[in-house]
Amino acid sequence: MLSKLARTASRSRVQQNLLLPSILLPQQPFQSSAVTSQQAAPAEDHIEVKVNGSPVQIPKGSTVMQACDAAGIDIPRFCYHPKLSIAGNCRMCLVEVEKSPKPVASCAMPAAPNMNIKTDTDLVKKAREGVMEFLLINHPLDCPICDQGGECDLQEQSMHFGSDRSRFTEMKRSVHDKNLGPLVKTVMTRCIHCTRCVRFATEVAGVQDLGMVGRGKDSEIGTYIDKLLTSELSGNVIDLCPVGALTSKPAAFTYRNWELKNTETIDVSDAQGTNTRVDSRGVEVMRILPRLNEDVNEEWLSDKGRFQYDGLKQQRLNVPLVKGPDGAFAPKRWPEALEAVAQGLQGIAGNEMRAIAGKLSDAESMVALKDLMNKLGCGNLTSEGGFPDLDADVRSNYVANTTIRGIEGADVILLIGTNPRIEAPVYNARIRKTWLEGTQIGLVGPEYDLTYPYTHLGEGPDALAAMLGGSDFFQKLQEAQHPAVVLGPGILSRPDRDTILQQVHELVEKAGVVKEDWNGYNILHDAASRVAALDLGFLPSARAQSAPKPKFVYLLGSDDYSEEDIPEDAFVVYQGTHGDRGAPRANVILPAAAYVEKEGTFVNFEGRTQRTKAAVPMVGDSREDWRIIRAVSEVVGRPLPYDTTDGVQKRLADVAPHLGKVDAVESPIWLNGEYNKAFAERAAKAAEAFQQPFSSSIKEFFMTDAISRSSQVMARCIQSRKTGHPKSATHPGAFGQDAAAHAAADM
Amino acid sequence: MLRSSAWKLCRVGQKSLQRQLEACSVTTRAAVFVGADYPSTGRGFAANSHDVFGQHRDEKGNTISTPFDFTDANYDAVADILLRYPSNYKQSACIPLLDLAQQQNNGHLTLAAMRRVAMLLDMPEIRVYEVATFYTMFNRSPVGRYHVMVCGTTPCQIQGSDGIYEAISNHLGLHYGQTSPDGLFTLSEMECMGACVNAPMIAIADYSNGVEGYSYKYFEDLTPADAVEIVKRYKDGEKPEMGSRYRSKAEPAGAVMNGKWTPAQKTMPTLTEAPPGPFCRDLGEMPAPEQPKA
């Protein structure tokens, strides 16, 4: 905060002199669509106000606070948050406005033309000191044991804007802590009632669980009854809380924030590619926070991405293991293990091999494995949980063409066979946001609680057919300016996929989902590696269909393979991070680095290339995935032509040029129309549409891959969701404050 | 076990608080909740609600599984209430429906009653809880058949509400927040009920006979003896008349002073004649220029 102040102060001088155009002004929350917010508004949409005597131009409809922000003057605030509705209840942002008898709350006051705003007068100073004194009346002095200490808005703003003494000599109140579940720890006495958490839960997460109960000095934030905060985005209230009332329960008392090293990376728990910051101390990941990226995740991060990091410390493979003749694994050194792989490969023909890439594999390791297998004469490559025979030649066929931010511009959205709430929770918040702005949403698939109302159009393929025959919703889709269709990953792994895609394409064509300046066809993916695998063509070759049963299987972090993929007698190499499902089946286990320990390229479901960075050192003897494959290639006598990370990334860019353009989305050319005609034949040959209803590809949100399955926190989440009650079955007394109750609640 | 030990802890805390309060005024002391039926947290409460907690606690007859539904007759009343509001603003009926539920449910709102209201109005439950916990006239724990509320706000206090409280308290043997063992009376303090002109006053809510028999009566211009008499008549099953004890409305006929009705005297100003002064200076008059000091 203090550094931010310094930054904004330096910026203010520049802006005051130059009157920068509006494009450099802070984002206006009411400009929703991606298209409008990027355009500089014309001058007649602007008004001029004076902030501390300097004129500043701001868009019409801005608040006084936005005017001050535009002038580079930092207004202290607690309840105001640009992503939430304006509450105006903390009163910290009081400023003086000429001709106004009282100081005004700048966050809620619309700026009027020629308004003369003053933020550096004695009145403002006194107002801020007064508000701060009241806020601190009931705030405990437990900063030394508070997890928020050091990054607390209240702490910093009281240092900066508060008085150095208080006139309050009475007793401070105390409030019972609420149990919101296994993720969010509450110390409600610290709460200053900014209601950011309530507004987040109500507006963004779409769960009506939190509220402000009671009145006056007895008011409390809570659920009134003991109720779990049942959102996949609940961890974000921790970031939003300006004080230490809501903190991370799994990370409680484990760090002070100034000890942490920050590494800006991305999340791989789903295919969204949420931008995150991994905070580590020494070799340990202490917490994961979201980074602001308006194009991908705004400011949010799913609970799985935020809290699964304890899985990085459990069940890790830290030394190469080779299965002996007695069936027991013995730890080996790397050369011995690689030798064992070479031996396993001996005498096996190229078409008797298979490679399966896992959900968390980075593009580097997949391109290296593809190159190696191709050199060995093997084309039988699959990406687990994927769809072996999907045609990946046309990129518009497997990405979210509208882009994540672009979906905000849609006016009618049809969800087909998807539950975005668990497949991509942050994306679901984005859809909810468009719904709040009036977008109509329809769903074909089982009914889910998506946190927003939708028109339910049926459960299975028959509903699609019925829509094509003409229905109210289809008409809405046709009439919409920017209609969008979102297909879930569950559809792509169905045996009748081609027939369904055929129907969807017919619908897309009839409803005009793809127009000259609008592509509303979206495929949602549930695994971080999926799009990169399709981009790289990590798919079975044409001949792989007729190949004999594989005798050698290379599992690249794959734990969700199907049993028939690995014959009983096959020699299996498992290269991965965790002793999950794949490792015990393997003959040789090669320990690899997890996503926080290496640089890796991932492509999210809108086709955005992003890279992880190493936040912590690798565990034990483990190595980066692509380096292990490079080493294997050396041992089997088919060395790969790259030795450095730069080298393999160059190879990536050769195979798929957009993989070289980090943080950019290359919008694919829409070829599905042509493509669709070609594959109409395939659809005709393929199975007829089952009447089996669609289903989400994810059965359990909190456990989808090796890391989250190893996480105890995720296990606790599942347990508490099952009971629906934050406490265990035995209710630990009404007060719930003593150690026994805490222990029971923390289990 | 945990619960009882926690109560004990609270009582210890409360004793020390009481010691501190010895030096405080009568009102402050009276405002401290001395619980008999309910554990006390020992805090003085500004909201003067009968309930002292902002969190539901499971009690006999008030758990998440306790059933509650409006009676058929009351469903007619529900329908009437809903008719008052546009159908897309049904939640406007939240307070009237909670009030109805409270009347039907012997004067307090159970969790189930709040849930029923939420269900009828398509509101999230927490939004109904927020309303029910905000307003002190909604009781979230059981009250007696007659809920006696003594106004303790400044005008009533000046006119002797402390004496009213003491008289009723001695008569019933109850402190604020307590319910008599026979379940007839609950004594509470209320904030200003807007009858200051006839201070001191009390209000009594009658939950003895469901929604039909429900009444919420103001008794004004009370002497301590009057207050006790009213409570006695309630106890005998009578329905005392509401309003002032000594005048028809709020005419300047006198006032309760020092616990006695004192009729208006000639020296007391009334609105029917010119006020006796002193008056404000003539605001239009220019102040005399200041003489320079010698």
Contacts between the chains, C-beta under 8 A, distances in Angstrom:
chain1	res1	chain2	res2	distance
A	173	B	43	7.2
A	175	B	54	7.9
A	176	B	53	8.0
A	176	B	55	5.9
A	178	B	55	7.5
A	208	B	124	3.1
A	208	B	125	7.7
A	208	B	126	5.7
A	208	B	127	6.8
A	209	B	124	8.0
A	209	B	126	6.2
A	210	B	126	6.8
A	211	B	126	3.9
A	211	B	127	6.5
A	211	B	129	6.3
A	211	B	130	4.6
A	212	B	130	6.1
A	213	B	54	4.6
A	213	B	55	7.5
A	213	B	129	5.8
A	213	B	130	5.7
A	213	B	133	4.1
A	213	B	134	7.7
A	214	B	47	7.5
A	214	B	54	3.8
A	214	B	133	4.9
A	214	B	134	6.9
A	215	B	47	5.6
A	215	B	133	7.3
A	215	B	134	4.7
A	215	B	135	7.8
A	215	B	136	7.6
A	216	B	46	5.5
A	216	B	47	5.4
A	217	B	46	5.8
A	218	B	45	6.5
A	218	B	46	7.3
A	218	B	47	5.5
A	218	B	49	7.8
A	218	B	54	6.0
A	219	B	54	7.2
A	220	B	54	4.5
A	220	B	55	7.4
A	222	B	54	6.7
A	222	B	55	6.1
A	223	B	126	6.4
A	224	B	54	7.5
A	224	B	55	6.4
A	224	B	56	5.4
A	224	B	125	7.9
A	224	B	126	6.3
A	224	B	129	3.8
A	224	B	130	7.9
A	224	B	133	6.9
A	225	B	55	8.0
A	225	B	56	4.7
A	225	B	64	6.7
A	225	B	111	6.6
A	225	B	125	7.9
A	225	B	129	7.7
A	226	B	56	7.9
A	731	B	58	7.4
A	732	B	2	6.5
A	733	B	1	7.7
A	733	B	2	3.4
A	733	B	3	4.6
A	733	B	6	6.7
A	734	B	3	5.2
A	734	B	6	7.5
A	734	B	57	4.8
A	734	B	58	7.5
A	735	B	2	6.9
A	735	B	3	6.6
A	735	B	6	4.2
A	737	B	6	7.2
A	738	B	2	6.1
A	738	B	6	7.3
A	740	B	2	6.9
A	741	B	2	7.0
